[in-house]
Amino acid sequence: LNLAAKNGREKVVELLLEAGADVNQGNALKWAAMWGWEKIVEWLLEAGANVNLNNPLESAAEGGHKKIVERLLEAGADINLGGPLWWAAAGVYEKTVERLLETGADVNWCDPLGWAAKGGHEKMVERLLEAGADVSQGNALRWAAEQGH
């Protein structure tokens, strides 16, 4: 199930789920979320996948998959488990960052401001500051300076 989910093999996932595969053994939901396989994510959730096991929300945010982020949040994913906001900020996925902020992500958890500053992403830095990011916490100033931003 894990490899089929990771590689977007919808028919194989469907067959395995019909055969009673354990959706919480391994990382099937995490892989499907990471690679943006929306239909597979939906099937796994419908089959009872644990929405926080192996942090699929963080994986979806890392890939900038806003629709999957939204679906995982609807299913009860913990908004501050791991660091979905910093992954989205580091990847400059503006819509995903907006959705996470709207849902109550901790703007200082795992230093999303630092990661945005390190990459020189001015608009992202501005948005995180508007959302209340603490410039004195984390590595934002140091990383921006080290990178010449």
CYANA upper distance limits for C-alpha pairs under 8 A (distance plus 0.5 A):
  1 LEU  CA      5 ALA  CA      6.48
  1 LEU  CA     12 VAL  CA      8.35
  1 LEU  CA     13 VAL  CA      6.59
  1 LEU  CA     16 LEU  CA      7.02
  1 LEU  CA     21 ALA  CA      7.61
  1 LEU  CA     23 VAL  CA      8.19
  1 LEU  CA     28 ALA  CA      6.76
  2 ASN  CA      6 LYS  CA      6.54
  2 ASN  CA     26 GLY  CA      6.86
  2 ASN  CA     27 ASN  CA      6.31
  2 ASN  CA     28 ALA  CA      4.79
  2 ASN  CA     31 TRP  CA      7.74
  3 LEU  CA      7 ASN  CA      6.56
  3 LEU  CA     28 ALA  CA      7.94
  4 ALA  CA      8 GLY  CA      6.53
  4 ALA  CA      9 ARG  CA      5.46
  4 ALA  CA     10 GLU  CA      7.88
  4 ALA  CA     12 VAL  CA      6.70
  4 ALA  CA     13 VAL  CA      6.32
  4 ALA  CA     28 ALA  CA      8.50
  5 ALA  CA      9 ARG  CA      6.71
  5 ALA  CA     10 GLU  CA      7.93
  5 ALA  CA     13 VAL  CA      6.84
  5 ALA  CA     28 ALA  CA      5.90
  5 ALA  CA     29 LEU  CA      7.79
  5 ALA  CA     31 TRP  CA      6.71
  5 ALA  CA     32 ALA  CA      5.70
  5 ALA  CA     37 TRP  CA      8.27
  5 ALA  CA     40 ILE  CA      7.12
  6 LYS  CA     28 ALA  CA      7.20
  6 LYS  CA     31 TRP  CA      5.11
  6 LYS  CA     32 ALA  CA      5.82
  6 LYS  CA     35 TRP  CA      7.36
  7 ASN  CA     32 ALA  CA      8.35
  7 ASN  CA     35 TRP  CA      8.46
  8 GLY  CA     32 ALA  CA      7.51
  8 GLY  CA     35 TRP  CA      8.42
  8 GLY  CA     37 TRP  CA      6.49
  8 GLY  CA     40 ILE  CA      7.81
  9 ARG  CA     13 VAL  CA      6.68
 10 GLU  CA     14 GLU  CA      6.54
 10 GLU  CA     39 LYS  CA      8.22
 10 GLU  CA     40 ILE  CA      6.98
 11 LYS  CA     15 LEU  CA      6.67
 12 VAL  CA     16 LEU  CA      6.62
 13 VAL  CA     17 LEU  CA      6.58
 13 VAL  CA     40 ILE  CA      7.77
 14 GLU  CA     18 GLU  CA      6.66
 14 GLU  CA     43 TRP  CA      8.41
 15 LEU  CA     19 ALA  CA      6.70
 16 LEU  CA     20 GLY  CA      6.93
 16 LEU  CA     21 ALA  CA      5.96
 17 LEU  CA     21 ALA  CA      5.66
 17 LEU  CA     22 ASP  CA      8.36
 17 LEU  CA     23 VAL  CA      8.29
 17 LEU  CA     47 ALA  CA      7.98
 23 VAL  CA     28 ALA  CA      7.36
 23 VAL  CA     29 LEU  CA      8.28
 23 VAL  CA     44 LEU  CA      6.97
 23 VAL  CA     47 ALA  CA      7.48
 23 VAL  CA     48 GLY  CA      7.47
 23 VAL  CA     49 ALA  CA      5.77
 24 ASN  CA     28 ALA  CA      8.11
 24 ASN  CA     49 ALA  CA      6.07
 24 ASN  CA     50 ASN  CA      6.86
 24 ASN  CA     53 LEU  CA      7.96
 27 ASN  CA     31 TRP  CA      6.58
 27 ASN  CA     53 LEU  CA      8.41
 27 ASN  CA     54 ASN  CA      7.04
 28 ALA  CA     32 ALA  CA      6.67
 28 ALA  CA     44 LEU  CA      8.36
 29 LEU  CA     33 ALA  CA      6.50
 29 LEU  CA     40 ILE  CA      8.49
 29 LEU  CA     41 VAL  CA      6.53
 29 LEU  CA     44 LEU  CA      6.94
 29 LEU  CA     45 LEU  CA      8.44
 29 LEU  CA     49 ALA  CA      7.54
 29 LEU  CA     51 VAL  CA      8.28
 29 LEU  CA     56 PRO  CA      6.61
 30 LYS  CA     34 MET  CA      6.55
 30 LYS  CA     53 LEU  CA      8.49
 30 LYS  CA     54 ASN  CA      6.85
 30 LYS  CA     55 ASN  CA      6.94
 30 LYS  CA     56 PRO  CA      4.55
 30 LYS  CA     57 LEU  CA      8.19
 30 LYS  CA     59 SER  CA      6.72
 30 LYS  CA     60 ALA  CA      8.31
 31 TRP  CA     35 TRP  CA      6.71
 31 TRP  CA     56 PRO  CA      7.96
 31 TRP  CA     59 SER  CA      8.09
 32 ALA  CA     36 GLY  CA      6.49
 32 ALA  CA     37 TRP  CA      5.54
 32 ALA  CA     38 GLU  CA      7.86
 32 ALA  CA     40 ILE  CA      6.80
 32 ALA  CA     41 VAL  CA      6.27
 33 ALA  CA     37 TRP  CA      6.77
 33 ALA  CA     38 GLU  CA      7.80
 33 ALA  CA     41 VAL  CA      6.79
 33 ALA  CA     56 PRO  CA      6.28
 33 ALA  CA     57 LEU  CA      7.76
 33 ALA  CA     59 SER  CA      6.49
 33 ALA  CA     60 ALA  CA      5.25
 33 ALA  CA     65 HIS  CA      8.11
 33 ALA  CA     68 ILE  CA      6.95
 34 MET  CA     56 PRO  CA      7.61
 34 MET  CA     59 SER  CA      5.04
 34 MET  CA     60 ALA  CA      5.24
 34 MET  CA     61 ALA  CA      8.31
 34 MET  CA     62 GLU  CA      7.53
 34 MET  CA     63 GLY  CA      6.22
 34 MET  CA     65 HIS  CA      8.31
 35 TRP  CA     60 ALA  CA      8.03
 35 TRP  CA     63 GLY  CA      7.35
 36 GLY  CA     60 ALA  CA      7.49
 36 GLY  CA     63 GLY  CA      7.83
 36 GLY  CA     65 HIS  CA      6.41
 36 GLY  CA     68 ILE  CA      7.57
 37 TRP  CA     41 VAL  CA      6.73
 38 GLU  CA     42 GLU  CA      6.74
 38 GLU  CA     67 LYS  CA      8.19
 38 GLU  CA     68 ILE  CA      6.76
 39 LYS  CA     43 TRP  CA      6.77
 40 ILE  CA     44 LEU  CA      6.61
 41 VAL  CA     45 LEU  CA      6.69
 41 VAL  CA     68 ILE  CA      7.97
 42 GLU  CA     46 GLU  CA      6.61
 42 GLU  CA     71 ARG  CA      8.48
 43 TRP  CA     47 ALA  CA      6.60
 44 LEU  CA     48 GLY  CA      6.96
 44 LEU  CA     49 ALA  CA      5.94
 45 LEU  CA     49 ALA  CA      5.41
 45 LEU  CA     50 ASN  CA      7.98
 45 LEU  CA     51 VAL  CA      7.79
 45 LEU  CA     75 ALA  CA      8.24
 51 VAL  CA     55 ASN  CA      7.90
 51 VAL  CA     56 PRO  CA      7.39
 51 VAL  CA     57 LEU  CA      8.40
 51 VAL  CA     72 LEU  CA      7.09
 51 VAL  CA     75 ALA  CA      7.26
 51 VAL  CA     76 GLY  CA      7.27
 51 VAL  CA     77 ALA  CA      5.91
 52 ASN  CA     56 PRO  CA      7.10
 52 ASN  CA     57 LEU  CA      8.02
 52 ASN  CA     77 ALA  CA      6.13
 52 ASN  CA     78 ASP  CA      7.13
 52 ASN  CA     81 LEU  CA      8.33
 55 ASN  CA     59 SER  CA      7.24
 55 ASN  CA     81 LEU  CA      7.50
 55 ASN  CA     82 GLY  CA      7.50
 56 PRO  CA     60 ALA  CA      6.61
 56 PRO  CA     72 LEU  CA      8.35
 57 LEU  CA     61 ALA  CA      6.64
 57 LEU  CA     68 ILE  CA      8.49
 57 LEU  CA     69 VAL  CA      6.46
 57 LEU  CA     72 LEU  CA      6.82
 57 LEU  CA     73 LEU  CA      8.26
 57 LEU  CA     77 ALA  CA      7.20
 57 LEU  CA     78 ASP  CA      8.46
 57 LEU  CA     79 ILE  CA      8.17
 57 LEU  CA     84 PRO  CA      6.87
 58 GLU  CA     62 GLU  CA      6.55
 58 GLU  CA     81 LEU  CA      8.21
 58 GLU  CA     82 GLY  CA      7.00
 58 GLU  CA     83 GLY  CA      6.57
 58 GLU  CA     84 PRO  CA      4.61
 58 GLU  CA     85 LEU  CA      8.33
 58 GLU  CA     87 TRP  CA      7.53
 59 SER  CA     63 GLY  CA      6.92
 59 SER  CA     84 PRO  CA      7.89
 60 ALA  CA     64 GLY  CA      6.64
 60 ALA  CA     65 HIS  CA      5.77
 60 ALA  CA     66 LYS  CA      7.95
 60 ALA  CA     68 ILE  CA      6.78
 60 ALA  CA     69 VAL  CA      6.30
 60 ALA  CA     84 PRO  CA      8.44
 61 ALA  CA     65 HIS  CA      6.56
 61 ALA  CA     66 LYS  CA      7.66
 61 ALA  CA     69 VAL  CA      6.91
 61 ALA  CA     84 PRO  CA      5.84
 61 ALA  CA     85 LEU  CA      7.57
 61 ALA  CA     87 TRP  CA      6.49
 61 ALA  CA     88 ALA  CA      5.53
 61 ALA  CA     96 THR  CA      7.10
 62 GLU  CA     84 PRO  CA      7.36
 62 GLU  CA     87 TRP  CA      5.17
 62 GLU  CA     88 ALA  CA      5.86
 62 GLU  CA     91 GLY  CA      7.26
 63 GLY  CA     88 ALA  CA      8.03
 63 GLY  CA     91 GLY  CA      8.21
 64 GLY  CA     88 ALA  CA      6.64
 64 GLY  CA     91 GLY  CA      7.80
 64 GLY  CA     93 TYR  CA      5.87
 64 GLY  CA     96 THR  CA      6.50
 65 HIS  CA     69 VAL  CA      6.69
 65 HIS  CA     96 THR  CA      7.59
 66 LYS  CA     70 GLU  CA      6.63
 66 LYS  CA     95 LYS  CA      7.25
 66 LYS  CA     96 THR  CA      5.47
 66 LYS  CA     99 ARG  CA      8.08
 67 LYS  CA     71 ARG  CA      6.71
 68 ILE  CA     72 LEU  CA      6.55
 69 VAL  CA     73 LEU  CA      6.67
 69 VAL  CA     96 THR  CA      7.85
 70 GLU  CA     74 GLU  CA      6.67
 70 GLU  CA     99 ARG  CA      7.95
 71 ARG  CA     75 ALA  CA      6.72
 72 LEU  CA     76 GLY  CA      6.93
 72 LEU  CA     77 ALA  CA      5.96
 73 LEU  CA     77 ALA  CA      5.34
 73 LEU  CA     78 ASP  CA      7.88
 73 LEU  CA     79 ILE  CA      7.72
 79 ILE  CA     84 PRO  CA      7.81
 79 ILE  CA    100 LEU  CA      7.81
 79 ILE  CA    103 THR  CA      7.97
 79 ILE  CA    104 GLY  CA      7.67
 79 ILE  CA    105 ALA  CA      6.10
 80 ASN  CA     84 PRO  CA      7.53
 80 ASN  CA    105 ALA  CA      6.42
 80 ASN  CA    106 ASP  CA      7.08
 80 ASN  CA    109 TRP  CA      7.97
 82 GLY  CA    110 CYS  CA      8.44
 83 GLY  CA     87 TRP  CA      6.94
 83 GLY  CA    109 TRP  CA      7.29
 83 GLY  CA    110 CYS  CA      6.28
 84 PRO  CA     88 ALA  CA      6.74
 84 PRO  CA    100 LEU  CA      8.38
 85 LEU  CA     89 ALA  CA      6.50
 85 LEU  CA     97 VAL  CA      6.68
 85 LEU  CA    100 LEU  CA      6.97
 85 LEU  CA    101 LEU  CA      8.36
 85 LEU  CA    105 ALA  CA      7.26
 85 LEU  CA    106 ASP  CA      8.37
 85 LEU  CA    107 VAL  CA      7.79
 85 LEU  CA    109 TRP  CA      8.44
 85 LEU  CA    112 PRO  CA      6.77
 86 TRP  CA     90 ALA  CA      6.36
 86 TRP  CA    109 TRP  CA      8.22
 86 TRP  CA    110 CYS  CA      6.68
 86 TRP  CA    111 ASP  CA      6.81
 86 TRP  CA    112 PRO  CA      4.38
 86 TRP  CA    113 LEU  CA      8.06
 86 TRP  CA    115 TRP  CA      7.27
 87 TRP  CA     91 GLY  CA      6.65
 87 TRP  CA    112 PRO  CA      7.87
 88 ALA  CA     92 VAL  CA      6.55
 88 ALA  CA     93 TYR  CA      5.76
 88 ALA  CA     94 GLU  CA      8.01
 88 ALA  CA     96 THR  CA      6.81
 88 ALA  CA     97 VAL  CA      6.23
 89 ALA  CA     93 TYR  CA      6.71
 89 ALA  CA     94 GLU  CA      7.78
 89 ALA  CA     97 VAL  CA      6.76
 89 ALA  CA    112 PRO  CA      6.26
 89 ALA  CA    113 LEU  CA      8.02
 89 ALA  CA    115 TRP  CA      7.37
 89 ALA  CA    116 ALA  CA      6.20
 89 ALA  CA    124 MET  CA      7.19
 90 ALA  CA    112 PRO  CA      7.35
 90 ALA  CA    115 TRP  CA      5.61
 90 ALA  CA    116 ALA  CA      5.63
 90 ALA  CA    119 GLY  CA      7.62
 92 VAL  CA    116 ALA  CA      7.90
 92 VAL  CA    121 HIS  CA      7.75
 92 VAL  CA    124 MET  CA      7.23
 93 TYR  CA     97 VAL  CA      6.66
 94 GLU  CA     98 GLU  CA      6.64
 94 GLU  CA    124 MET  CA      7.68
 95 LYS  CA     99 ARG  CA      6.75
 96 THR  CA    100 LEU  CA      6.71
 97 VAL  CA    101 LEU  CA      6.59
 98 GLU  CA    102 GLU  CA      6.55
 99 ARG  CA    103 THR  CA      6.72
100 LEU  CA    104 GLY  CA      6.95
100 LEU  CA    105 ALA  CA      5.95
101 LEU  CA    105 ALA  CA      5.59
101 LEU  CA    106 ASP  CA      8.12
101 LEU  CA    107 VAL  CA      7.82
101 LEU  CA    131 ALA  CA      8.06
107 VAL  CA    111 ASP  CA      8.19
107 VAL  CA    112 PRO  CA      7.42
107 VAL  CA    113 LEU  CA      8.42
107 VAL  CA    128 LEU  CA      7.36
107 VAL  CA    131 ALA  CA      7.39
107 VAL  CA    132 GLY  CA      7.23
107 VAL  CA    133 ALA  CA      5.90
108 ASN  CA    112 PRO  CA      7.12
108 ASN  CA    113 LEU  CA      7.91
108 ASN  CA    133 ALA  CA      6.09
108 ASN  CA    134 ASP  CA      7.12
108 ASN  CA    137 GLN  CA      8.06
111 ASP  CA    115 TRP  CA      7.09
111 ASP  CA    137 GLN  CA      8.21
111 ASP  CA    138 GLY  CA      6.13
111 ASP  CA    139 ASN  CA      7.71
111 ASP  CA    140 ALA  CA      8.31
112 PRO  CA    116 ALA  CA      6.70
112 PRO  CA    128 LEU  CA      8.29
113 LEU  CA    117 ALA  CA      6.51
113 LEU  CA    124 MET  CA      8.49
113 LEU  CA    125 VAL  CA      6.46
113 LEU  CA    128 LEU  CA      6.75
113 LEU  CA    129 LEU  CA      8.18
113 LEU  CA    133 ALA  CA      7.18
113 LEU  CA    135 VAL  CA      8.00
113 LEU  CA    138 GLY  CA      8.48
113 LEU  CA    140 ALA  CA      6.37
114 GLY  CA    118 LYS  CA      6.47
114 GLY  CA    138 GLY  CA      6.85
114 GLY  CA    139 ASN  CA      5.48
114 GLY  CA    140 ALA  CA      4.12
114 GLY  CA    141 LEU  CA      7.84
114 GLY  CA    143 TRP  CA      7.15
114 GLY  CA    144 ALA  CA      8.18
115 TRP  CA    119 GLY  CA      6.91
115 TRP  CA    140 ALA  CA      7.55
115 TRP  CA    143 TRP  CA      8.44
116 ALA  CA    120 GLY  CA      6.83
116 ALA  CA    121 HIS  CA      5.90
116 ALA  CA    122 GLU  CA      8.15
116 ALA  CA    124 MET  CA      6.66
116 ALA  CA    125 VAL  CA      6.30
116 ALA  CA    140 ALA  CA      8.35
117 ALA  CA    121 HIS  CA      6.50
117 ALA  CA    122 GLU  CA      7.68
117 ALA  CA    125 VAL  CA      6.63
117 ALA  CA    140 ALA  CA      6.01
117 ALA  CA    141 LEU  CA      7.95
117 ALA  CA    143 TRP  CA      7.18
117 ALA  CA    144 ALA  CA      5.60
117 ALA  CA    149 HIS  CA      8.09
118 LYS  CA    140 ALA  CA      7.31
118 LYS  CA    143 TRP  CA      5.39
118 LYS  CA    144 ALA  CA      5.23
118 LYS  CA    146 GLU  CA      8.42
118 LYS  CA    147 GLN  CA      6.78
118 LYS  CA    149 HIS  CA      8.18
119 GLY  CA    144 ALA  CA      8.04
119 GLY  CA    147 GLN  CA      8.18
120 GLY  CA    144 ALA  CA      7.25
120 GLY  CA    147 GLN  CA      8.30
120 GLY  CA    149 HIS  CA      6.16
121 HIS  CA    125 VAL  CA      6.72
122 GLU  CA    126 GLU  CA      6.63
123 LYS  CA    127 ARG  CA      6.67
124 MET  CA    128 LEU  CA      6.67
125 VAL  CA    129 LEU  CA      6.66
126 GLU  CA    130 GLU  CA      6.65
127 ARG  CA    131 ALA  CA      6.75
128 LEU  CA    132 GLY  CA      6.98
128 LEU  CA    133 ALA  CA      5.99
129 LEU  CA    133 ALA  CA      5.25
129 LEU  CA    134 ASP  CA      7.71
129 LEU  CA    135 VAL  CA      8.13
135 VAL  CA    140 ALA  CA      7.05
135 VAL  CA    141 LEU  CA      7.89
136 SER  CA    140 ALA  CA      8.40
139 ASN  CA    143 TRP  CA      6.28
140 ALA  CA    144 ALA  CA      6.47
141 LEU  CA    145 ALA  CA      6.63
142 ARG  CA    146 GLU  CA      6.58
143 TRP  CA    147 GLN  CA      6.67
144 ALA  CA    148 GLY  CA      6.70
144 ALA  CA    149 HIS  CA      5.53
145 ALA  CA    149 HIS  CA      6.25
